[in-house]
Amino acid sequence: MSGVTPSVRWMALWTDFAAAAPHIAEVFTRRHSATDNLCMLGTLRPDGYPRVSPMEPRFLEGDLWIVGMPDTAKFADLRADPRFTLHTATVDTQVGEGDAKIWGRVEDVRDTALHQRFAEAVFEEIGLDLRGQEFDQFLRADIVGAASIAVGDGHLDVTTWREGGAEKVIRKH
Protein backbone atom coordinates (compact mmCIF):
# COMPACT_ATOMS: atom_id res chain seq x y z
CA MET A 1 0.00 0.00 0.00
CA SER A 2 1.48 3.35 -0.98
CA GLY A 3 0.15 5.40 1.93
CA VAL A 4 -1.83 8.62 1.90
CA THR A 5 -1.82 10.04 -1.59
CA PRO A 6 -2.70 13.69 -2.14
CA SER A 7 -5.24 14.69 -4.80
CA VAL A 8 -6.36 11.24 -5.94
CA ARG A 9 -10.10 10.43 -6.08
CA TRP A 10 -10.92 6.91 -5.00
CA MET A 11 -14.33 7.08 -3.39
CA ALA A 12 -17.27 9.19 -2.32
CA LEU A 13 -16.84 12.42 -0.42
CA TRP A 14 -19.26 12.97 2.48
CA THR A 15 -21.76 14.93 0.36
CA ASP A 16 -21.75 12.19 -2.31
CA PHE A 17 -22.14 9.54 0.37
CA ALA A 18 -24.99 11.41 2.11
CA ALA A 19 -26.86 11.73 -1.19
CA ALA A 20 -26.39 8.03 -2.02
CA ALA A 21 -26.98 6.68 1.51
CA PRO A 22 -29.20 9.22 3.28
CA HIS A 23 -30.42 6.91 6.04
CA ILE A 24 -26.94 5.79 7.12
CA ALA A 25 -25.61 9.36 6.84
CA GLU A 26 -28.45 10.60 9.08
CA VAL A 27 -27.77 7.95 11.73
CA PHE A 28 -24.03 8.66 11.61
CA THR A 29 -24.38 12.44 11.92
CA ARG A 30 -27.01 12.16 14.67
CA ARG A 31 -24.92 9.73 16.74
CA HIS A 32 -21.74 11.73 16.03
CA SER A 33 -23.42 14.87 17.34
CA ALA A 34 -24.96 13.11 20.36
CA THR A 35 -21.50 12.04 21.58
CA ASP A 36 -19.87 15.47 21.11
CA ASN A 37 -18.21 14.19 17.90
CA LEU A 38 -16.63 11.16 19.57
CA CYS A 39 -16.07 8.18 17.29
CA MET A 40 -13.80 5.15 17.28
CA LEU A 41 -11.23 5.13 14.46
CA GLY A 42 -9.91 1.82 13.19
CA THR A 43 -6.54 1.76 11.40
CA LEU A 44 -3.97 -0.90 10.51
CA ARG A 45 -0.78 -1.00 12.58
CA PRO A 46 2.61 -1.66 10.91
CA ASP A 47 2.46 -5.28 12.14
CA GLY A 48 -0.91 -5.75 10.40
CA TYR A 49 -3.02 -5.87 13.55
CA PRO A 50 -5.90 -3.41 13.92
CA ARG A 51 -5.68 -0.31 16.12
CA VAL A 52 -8.82 1.30 17.59
CA SER A 53 -8.50 4.88 18.80
CA PRO A 54 -10.99 7.43 20.08
CA MET A 55 -11.10 10.63 18.06
CA GLU A 56 -13.38 13.52 17.14
CA PRO A 57 -13.79 13.78 13.36
CA ARG A 58 -15.34 17.03 12.16
CA PHE A 59 -17.52 18.15 9.30
CA LEU A 60 -16.47 21.23 7.33
CA GLU A 61 -17.65 22.48 3.97
CA GLY A 62 -19.49 19.28 3.15
CA ASP A 63 -16.64 16.89 3.94
CA LEU A 64 -15.72 14.70 6.92
CA TRP A 65 -12.22 15.40 8.23
CA ILE A 66 -10.05 13.09 10.31
CA VAL A 67 -7.68 15.53 11.96
CA GLY A 68 -6.05 15.31 15.37
CA MET A 69 -2.95 15.53 17.49
CA PRO A 70 0.15 15.17 15.30
CA ASP A 71 2.73 12.42 15.76
CA THR A 72 0.25 9.86 17.10
CA ALA A 73 0.25 6.20 16.17
CA LYS A 74 -3.15 6.37 14.46
CA PHE A 75 -1.96 9.06 12.04
CA ALA A 76 1.30 7.18 11.38
CA ASP A 77 -0.90 4.18 10.54
CA LEU A 78 -2.92 6.26 8.06
CA ARG A 79 0.22 7.67 6.47
CA ALA A 80 1.41 4.11 5.79
CA ASP A 81 -1.99 2.66 4.83
CA PRO A 82 -4.88 5.05 4.15
CA ARG A 83 -7.65 2.54 4.87
CA PHE A 84 -9.82 3.31 7.88
CA THR A 85 -13.11 2.59 9.57
CA LEU A 86 -14.99 5.05 11.74
CA HIS A 87 -17.65 3.88 14.19
CA THR A 88 -20.02 6.10 16.14
CA ALA A 89 -19.53 5.81 19.88
CA THR A 90 -22.35 4.26 21.88
CA VAL A 91 -22.96 3.30 25.47
CA ASP A 92 -26.47 1.95 24.86
CA THR A 93 -26.27 -1.85 24.63
CA GLN A 94 -29.82 -1.89 23.26
CA VAL A 95 -28.77 0.54 20.49
CA GLY A 96 -32.09 2.35 20.83
CA GLU A 97 -30.76 5.45 19.06
CA GLY A 98 -29.10 3.51 16.28
CA ASP A 99 -25.48 2.99 15.41
CA ALA A 100 -23.39 3.56 12.27
CA LYS A 101 -19.99 2.96 10.76
CA ILE A 102 -18.25 4.03 7.58
CA TRP A 103 -15.08 2.85 5.89
CA GLY A 104 -12.82 3.94 3.09
CA ARG A 105 -9.51 5.72 2.62
CA VAL A 106 -8.19 9.07 3.68
CA GLU A 107 -6.80 11.70 1.34
CA ASP A 108 -4.27 14.23 2.63
CA VAL A 109 -5.44 17.66 1.47
CA ARG A 110 -2.70 20.28 1.27
CA ASP A 111 -4.67 23.57 1.27
CA THR A 112 -3.49 26.16 3.79
CA ALA A 113 -6.60 28.33 3.39
CA LEU A 114 -8.84 25.32 4.08
CA HIS A 115 -6.73 24.41 7.11
CA GLN A 116 -7.21 27.89 8.52
CA ARG A 117 -10.99 27.81 7.93
CA PHE A 118 -11.01 24.52 9.80
CA ALA A 119 -8.99 26.03 12.65
CA GLU A 120 -11.44 28.96 12.85
CA ALA A 121 -14.40 26.57 12.98
CA VAL A 122 -12.78 24.50 15.76
CA PHE A 123 -12.02 27.65 17.74
CA GLU A 124 -15.60 28.90 17.38
CA GLU A 125 -17.06 25.48 18.28
CA ILE A 126 -14.90 24.37 21.22
CA GLY A 127 -12.39 27.15 21.93
CA LEU A 128 -9.33 25.13 20.90
CA ASP A 129 -7.01 27.60 19.19
CA LEU A 130 -5.29 25.98 16.20
CA ARG A 131 -5.34 29.20 14.18
CA GLY A 132 -2.08 29.92 12.39
CA GLN A 133 -0.71 26.42 12.96
CA GLU A 134 0.54 24.13 10.21
CA PHE A 135 -1.26 20.81 9.84
CA ASP A 136 1.11 17.89 9.27
CA GLN A 137 -1.76 15.77 7.95
CA PHE A 138 -5.21 17.03 6.99
CA LEU A 139 -7.21 13.96 6.10
CA ARG A 140 -10.49 13.93 4.22
CA ALA A 141 -12.58 10.78 4.53
CA ASP A 142 -13.36 9.20 1.17
CA ILE A 143 -16.03 6.59 1.78
CA VAL A 144 -16.46 3.23 0.02
CA GLY A 145 -18.96 1.59 2.35
CA ALA A 146 -21.15 2.07 5.37
CA ALA A 147 -23.68 0.38 7.59
CA SER A 148 -26.13 1.30 10.31
CA ILE A 149 -28.48 -0.54 12.62
CA ALA A 150 -31.81 0.34 14.17
CA VAL A 151 -33.73 -1.66 16.74
CA GLY A 152 -37.47 -1.43 17.16
CA ASP A 153 -40.79 -3.22 17.14
CA GLY A 154 -39.18 -6.61 17.77
CA HIS A 155 -36.71 -6.51 14.89
CA LEU A 156 -33.30 -5.26 13.87
CA ASP A 157 -32.80 -3.36 10.63
CA VAL A 158 -29.30 -3.45 9.16
CA THR A 159 -28.81 -0.87 6.39
CA THR A 160 -25.74 -1.26 4.19
CA TRP A 161 -24.25 0.74 1.35
CA ARG A 162 -21.34 0.27 -1.07
CA GLU A 163 -20.09 3.00 -3.38
CA GLY A 164 -21.96 2.99 -6.67
CA GLY A 165 -25.00 1.29 -5.19
CA ALA A 166 -28.10 2.07 -3.20
CA GLU A 167 -28.81 1.48 0.46
CA LYS A 168 -30.07 -2.02 1.23
CA VAL A 169 -32.03 -2.94 4.33
CA ILE A 170 -31.91 -6.39 5.87
CA ARG A 171 -34.56 -7.01 8.56
CA LYS A 172 -33.79 -9.57 11.25
CA HIS A 173 -36.41 -10.82 13.72
Buried (B, 14 or more C-beta within 10 A) or exposed (E): EEEBEEEEEBBBBBEBBBEBBEBBBBBBBBBBEBBEBBBBBBBBBEEEEEBEBEBBBBBBEEBBBBBBEEEEEBBBBBBBBBBBBBBBBBEEEEBEBBBBBBBBBBBBBEEEEBBBEBBBBBEEEEEEEBEEEEBEBBBBBBBBBBBBBBBEEEEEBEBBBBBEEEBEEEEEE
